[in-house]
Amino acid sequence: MNNIHIEKQKFEINFYFYQCLKVLNGLDGLSDSQLNKTFELLCDAVNQQAFLINFETSIIAKIRSEQKKMVLKELLLSMDSALKYDVFVFSIYMLTFKPLLLHYAKLIELDVMLEDHHLLSLKRDDHTKNTPYAFRVNGALISLVFFSFMERREKKHFPTADYHDVFIQRLFDYHAALKAQGLEANQMFMIMFQESISQSIKSSSGTNLEELVVRVLVNENIKNIEKRIDDHYHELEYDHFFCLKGKTYGISTKRTMRERYKQFKKIEGAEADVFIHITSGLDLNEAKAKIITSDDFGCYIFVFPEIYAVNIFLQNNPRVFSTKDLTRETLLRLA
């Protein structure tokens, strides 16, 4: 550990770059239109002082939030050298690329989604659970490729379609000059970029099992599917409730059942006529399947096709089905 040491100058330039990215990209940072306006001001300003004056009058003065004004002013006040001004300018350049890189990072999701797998299957379930990890890994690799192009000043494969050649040249120049001063742009950018990826994952959270069940049912022309609590027995919660040809159906959807299956069973006088458990089947053993499908319990079970195909005890139980058979025709046959 005695040999691990970061020089003060190297730390400061990297810290300031991350600070610029963090503040400008944060909730109290710049909107897309403000970011574009800031870039325009940077291009038109003859020096740092001219930019600061223009930024104050064109951006900060028009902001209503006092909190946002304060955060941006603090950042500008910390810009006390020509080097920090260059770092600030470079951070603006980099933030203009963030939406594009975020888009590239998401492309891995589209590739997987095109694969032909049933909506209610282990393969699709793995995709749902692993998409956030794939998004983060792809984002890290995309960033690495992006900075390697910048390092080699390679314009041929650089994403230049929406950017003027002069813009790209200046970007390369800033990167080279700041790297010579100790800036590790890729590492600092990746911290902010991964934070943006995490936020994107939260705001567009992966499709859960309940949503996939709704998609399957809607594809079967089943309408007015709702999540509700039984009017007569409040301990009964239906993840999906709908009516089909005068018969009412209540469904409990759980990826794994554990002991929760005991909370969902047919009760005389309940709103649902037919009770169904939809589950992956990963923790569904023969004893549990017999209990759930017994006359006393009164439920049907639909499990993922991969699990159904390799378990004879499921195939031999007339009240257990593969989720591939979650069709209008099958539902109408259930008593």
C-alpha positions in Angstrom: 0.0 0.0 0.0 2.9 2.4 0.6 3.5 2.5 -3.2 -0.1 3.5 -4.0 -0.2 7.2 -4.1 -2.2 9.8 -6.2 -0.5 13.1 -6.7 -2.5 16.1 -5.5 -2.6 17.7 -9.0 -3.9 14.5 -10.6 -6.6 14.1 -8.0 -7.7 17.7 -8.3 -8.2 17.7 -12.1 -10.0 14.4 -12.1 -12.1 15.5 -9.1 -13.1 18.7 -10.8 -14.0 16.9 -14.1 -16.3 14.6 -12.2 -17.7 17.5 -10.2 -18.6 19.3 -13.5 -20.2 16.1 -14.9 -22.1 15.4 -11.7 -23.4 18.9 -11.2 -24.3 19.6 -14.8 -25.9 16.3 -15.3 -27.8 16.3 -12.0 -31.3 17.4 -11.0 -30.0 20.9 -10.3 -27.9 20.9 -13.5 -28.6 21.8 -17.1 -31.6 20.8 -19.1 -31.0 19.6 -22.7 -31.9 23.0 -24.0 -29.7 24.8 -21.4 -26.8 22.4 -22.3 -27.2 23.3 -26.0 -27.3 27.0 -25.1 -24.2 26.6 -22.9 -22.3 25.0 -25.7 -23.3 27.8 -28.0 -22.1 30.4 -25.5 -18.7 28.5 -25.2 -18.3 28.6 -29.0 -19.0 32.3 -29.2 -17.1 33.5 -26.1 -13.6 34.9 -26.8 -12.4 34.0 -23.3 -13.4 32.6 -19.9 -14.6 35.9 -18.5 -16.8 36.6 -21.5 -18.4 33.1 -21.2 -19.0 33.6 -17.5 -20.8 36.9 -18.0 -22.9 35.4 -20.9 -23.7 32.3 -18.9 -24.9 34.4 -16.0 -27.2 36.5 -18.1 -28.4 33.9 -20.6 -28.7 30.8 -18.3 -28.6 31.5 -14.6 -30.7 34.7 -14.7 -33.6 32.8 -16.4 -33.7 29.9 -13.9 -36.6 30.1 -11.4 -35.2 27.6 -8.9 -33.0 29.3 -6.3 -31.5 25.9 -5.4 -30.5 25.3 -9.0 -29.1 28.8 -9.3 -27.0 28.3 -6.2 -25.6 24.9 -7.3 -24.5 26.3 -10.7 -23.0 29.5 -9.3 -21.0 27.4 -6.8 -19.6 25.4 -9.7 -18.7 28.5 -11.7 -17.0 30.1 -8.6 -14.8 27.0 -8.3 -13.6 27.6 -11.8 -10.6 29.6 -10.7 -8.0 28.8 -13.4 -7.6 28.4 -17.1 -7.2 24.6 -16.6 -10.5 24.3 -14.8 -12.2 26.3 -17.5 -10.9 23.8 -20.1 -12.1 20.9 -17.9 -15.5 22.6 -17.7 -15.6 23.0 -21.5 -14.6 19.4 -22.0 -17.3 18.2 -19.7 -19.9 20.1 -21.7 -18.6 18.4 -24.9 -18.8 15.0 -23.2 -22.4 15.6 -21.9 -23.6 16.3 -25.4 -22.5 12.7 -26.2 -24.2 11.1 -23.2 -27.7 10.5 -24.7 -26.0 8.9 -27.8 -23.9 6.6 -25.7 -26.9 5.7 -23.5 -28.7 4.7 -26.6 -25.9 2.5 -27.7 -25.7 0.9 -24.3 -29.5 0.0 -24.5 -29.1 -1.7 -27.9 -28.2 -5.0 -26.2 -31.7 -5.1 -24.8 -33.2 -4.9 -28.2 -31.0 -7.7 -29.5 -32.1 -10.1 -26.8 -35.8 -9.1 -27.1 -35.8 -10.2 -30.8 -35.1 -13.8 -29.7 -38.1 -16.1 -30.0 -39.0 -17.1 -26.5 -42.4 -17.4 -24.9 -43.2 -14.4 -22.6 -43.7 -16.7 -19.6 -40.5 -18.8 -19.8 -37.2 -19.2 -17.9 -35.4 -17.7 -20.9 -37.5 -14.6 -20.9 -37.4 -14.4 -17.2 -33.6 -14.5 -17.2 -33.7 -11.7 -19.7 -35.9 -9.6 -17.4 -33.7 -10.2 -14.4 -30.4 -9.8 -16.3 -31.2 -6.8 -18.4 -30.0 -4.2 -15.8 -26.6 -6.0 -15.5 -26.3 -6.3 -19.3 -27.2 -2.6 -19.6 -24.4 -1.7 -17.2 -21.8 -4.0 -18.8 -22.6 -2.8 -22.3 -22.4 0.8 -21.1 -19.0 0.3 -19.7 -17.7 -1.4 -22.9 -19.4 1.3 -25.1 -17.6 4.0 -23.1 -14.3 2.2 -23.4 -14.7 2.0 -27.2 -15.8 5.6 -27.4 -12.7 6.8 -25.5 -10.4 4.5 -27.5 -11.6 6.3 -30.7 -10.8 9.6 -29.0 -7.4 8.4 -27.9 -6.5 7.5 -31.4 -8.2 10.5 -32.9 -10.1 8.1 -35.1 -12.9 9.9 -37.0 -13.8 7.0 -39.3 -15.8 5.0 -36.8 -16.5 7.9 -34.4 -20.2 8.7 -34.1 -20.0 11.9 -36.1 -23.2 11.9 -38.0 -24.8 14.6 -35.8 -21.6 16.6 -35.2 -19.6 19.0 -37.3 -16.0 18.0 -38.1 -14.7 21.1 -36.2 -16.6 19.9 -33.1 -14.9 16.5 -33.2 -11.5 18.0 -33.8 -11.9 20.3 -30.8 -13.1 17.4 -28.7 -10.0 15.4 -29.6 -7.8 18.4 -28.9 -9.3 19.0 -25.4 -9.0 15.3 -24.6 -5.3 15.2 -25.6 -4.4 18.4 -23.7 -6.2 17.5 -20.5 -4.8 13.9 -20.6 -1.3 15.5 -20.6 -2.3 17.3 -17.4 -3.3 14.0 -15.7 -7.0 13.8 -16.6 -8.3 10.2 -16.7 -11.5 11.1 -18.6 -12.8 7.6 -19.3 -12.7 6.6 -15.6 -14.3 9.8 -14.4 -16.9 9.8 -17.1 -17.8 6.2 -16.4 -18.7 7.1 -12.8 -21.3 9.6 -14.0 -22.3 7.4 -17.0 -23.1 4.4 -14.7 -25.1 6.7 -12.4 -27.1 7.8 -15.5 -27.6 4.1 -16.5 -28.8 3.3 -13.0 -31.3 6.1 -13.2 -32.5 5.0 -16.6 -33.0 1.5 -15.2 -35.1 2.9 -12.3 -37.2 5.1 -14.6 -37.9 2.4 -17.1 -37.8 -0.6 -14.7 -37.7 -4.0 -16.3 -41.0 -5.7 -17.2 -42.0 -7.9 -14.2 -43.8 -11.2 -14.3 -47.2 -9.7 -13.6 -46.9 -7.4 -16.6 -45.9 -10.3 -18.9 -49.0 -12.2 -17.7 -51.2 -9.3 -18.7 -49.5 -9.2 -22.2 -50.3 -12.9 -22.7 -53.9 -12.5 -21.6 -54.4 -9.5 -23.8 -53.0 -11.4 -26.8 -55.8 -13.9 -26.1 -58.3 -11.1 -26.4 -59.0 -11.0 -22.7 -60.0 -7.5 -21.6 -60.5 -5.5 -18.4 -57.8 -7.3 -16.4 -57.4 -5.7 -13.0 -55.5 -6.1 -9.8 -57.9 -6.2 -6.9 -58.8 -7.4 -3.4 -61.8 -9.7 -3.0 -64.9 -7.7 -1.9 -66.0 -10.6 0.4 -62.7 -12.0 1.7 -60.2 -9.2 2.1 -57.4 -11.6 2.7 -57.7 -12.7 -1.0 -55.6 -10.5 -3.3 -55.8 -11.1 -7.0 -52.8 -10.1 -9.1 -55.1 -10.5 -12.1 -58.9 -10.6 -12.1 -61.1 -10.8 -15.2 -64.3 -12.2 -16.6 -64.5 -14.6 -19.6 -67.8 -15.8 -21.0 -69.6 -15.2 -17.7 -67.0 -16.9 -15.6 -64.6 -14.9 -13.3 -60.9 -15.8 -12.9 -58.6 -14.9 -10.1 -54.8 -15.3 -10.6 -51.9 -15.2 -8.2 -48.6 -14.5 -10.0 -45.4 -15.2 -8.1 -42.0 -16.0 -9.6 -41.4 -18.4 -6.7 -44.1 -19.6 -4.4 -42.2 -20.4 -1.2 -45.0 -20.5 1.5 -47.0 -17.7 0.0 -49.2 -20.1 -2.0 -51.1 -20.8 1.3 -52.5 -17.3 1.2 -54.3 -17.9 -2.2 -56.8 -20.7 -2.3 -60.4 -21.1 -3.5 -63.0 -20.0 -1.0 -66.7 -20.6 -1.4 -68.5 -17.2 -2.0 -65.3 -15.4 -3.2 -65.6 -13.3 -6.3 -63.5 -15.6 -8.5 -65.0 -18.8 -9.9 -61.6 -20.1 -11.0 -58.4 -19.8 -9.0 -55.0 -20.0 -10.8 -51.4 -19.8 -9.6 -48.8 -18.7 -12.2 -45.2 -19.4 -11.2 -41.9 -20.2 -12.7 -42.1 -23.7 -11.1 -38.5 -23.5 -9.8 -39.6 -24.3 -6.2 -42.7 -26.3 -7.1 -42.2 -29.9 -5.8 -44.7 -32.8 -6.2 -46.1 -32.5 -2.6 -46.7 -28.8 -3.0 -48.3 -29.2 -6.4 -50.7 -31.9 -5.0 -51.8 -29.6 -2.2 -52.5 -26.6 -4.4 -54.4 -28.7 -7.0 -56.3 -30.7 -4.4 -60.1 -30.4 -4.1 -59.7 -28.7 -0.7 -57.3 -26.1 -2.1 -59.1 -25.8 -5.4 -56.5 -24.1 -7.6 -54.9 -24.7 -11.0 -51.2 -24.1 -11.7 -49.4 -22.7 -14.8 -45.6 -23.1 -14.8 -42.8 -22.1 -17.2 -42.5 -24.6 -20.1 -38.9 -25.5 -19.3 -39.9 -26.7 -15.8 -43.1 -28.4 -17.1 -41.2 -30.3 -19.8 -38.8 -32.0 -17.4 -41.1 -32.9 -14.5 -43.4 -35.9 -15.1 -45.4 -35.2 -11.9 -46.5 -31.9 -13.3 -47.4 -33.4 -16.7 -49.4 -36.2 -14.9 -51.4 -33.7 -12.9 -54.5 -32.6 -14.9 -54.7 -29.3 -13.0 -51.2 -28.3 -13.9 -50.3 -26.7 -17.3 -47.4 -25.1 -19.1 -47.6 -21.3 -19.4 -47.6 -21.9 -23.2 -51.1 -23.2 -22.7 -52.3 -20.1 -21.0 -54.8 -19.5 -23.7 -58.4 -18.5 -24.0 -59.3 -22.0 -25.0 -57.6 -23.6 -22.0 -59.1 -21.1 -19.6 -62.6 -21.7 -20.8 -62.2 -25.5 -20.0 -61.3 -24.8 -16.3 -64.1 -25.5 -13.9 
